[in-house]
């Protein structure tokens, strides 16, 4: 899986934005291929499904990170 994840990151030019680490099954060995993004543990029935979900999760997380922060709201004073 890590090789497939690396291939996806290389294709998208994201090697420097995502860090991959190897691990065992995270106490979920019977649930398929297990992996984690942040604190979320995910399971995939196959390598192909894992890559699809990885792509979706990584691109979604990067989009959220790129969103500019909203400007602070100015309070309007009422005239009496």
C-alpha positions in Angstrom: 0.0 0.0 0.0 2.7 2.5 0.9 4.2 2.0 -2.6 0.8 2.8 -4.2 0.3 5.8 -1.9 3.8 7.0 -2.8 3.0 6.6 -6.6 -0.1 8.7 -6.2 1.7 11.4 -4.3 4.5 11.5 -7.0 1.9 11.7 -9.8 0.2 14.7 -8.0 3.4 16.4 -7.0 2.6 16.1 -3.3 5.6 14.2 -2.0 6.7 17.2 0.1 3.2 17.8 1.5 2.3 14.4 2.8 4.4 12.2 5.1 4.0 8.4 4.9 4.9 6.1 7.7 4.7 2.3 7.8 2.8 0.4 10.5 1.2 -2.9 11.3 -2.6 -3.6 11.2 -3.3 -1.2 14.1 -5.2 -4.1 16.0 -7.6 -4.4 13.0 -6.0 -7.2 11.1 -9.3 -8.9 10.1 -10.7 -5.7 8.6 -8.7 -5.6 5.4 -5.9 -3.1 4.6 -5.7 -0.6 7.4 -4.2 2.9 7.3 -4.5 6.2 9.1 -4.8 9.8 8.1 -4.3 12.1 11.1 -6.2 10.4 13.9 -8.7 8.6 11.6 -8.1 4.9 11.1 -9.5 3.6 7.7 -9.9 0.1 6.3 -10.0 -0.8 2.7 -11.0 -4.2 1.2 -8.3 -4.0 -1.5 -5.3 -2.0 -2.6 -7.3 -0.3 -5.4 -10.1 0.8 -3.0 -7.5 2.0 -0.6 -5.8 4.2 -3.2 -9.2 5.6 -4.2 -10.0 6.5 -0.6 -6.5 7.8 0.1 -6.7 10.1 -3.0 -10.1 11.4 -1.9 -9.0 12.0 1.7 -5.6 13.6 0.9 -7.0 15.9 -1.8 -9.9 16.9 0.5 -7.5 17.7 3.4 -5.2 19.7 1.2 -8.1 21.8 -0.2 -9.3 22.6 3.4 -5.7 23.6 4.2 -5.5 26.0 1.2 -8.8 27.8 2.0 -8.0 31.4 3.1 -9.2 32.4 6.5 -12.2 34.7 6.5 -11.6 38.3 7.4 -12.7 39.2 10.9 -16.2 40.7 11.0 -16.4 44.3 11.8 -18.9 45.3 14.4 -21.2 48.1 13.3 -22.2 50.7 15.8 -25.8 51.7 15.9 -26.6 55.4 15.8 -29.0 56.5 18.5 
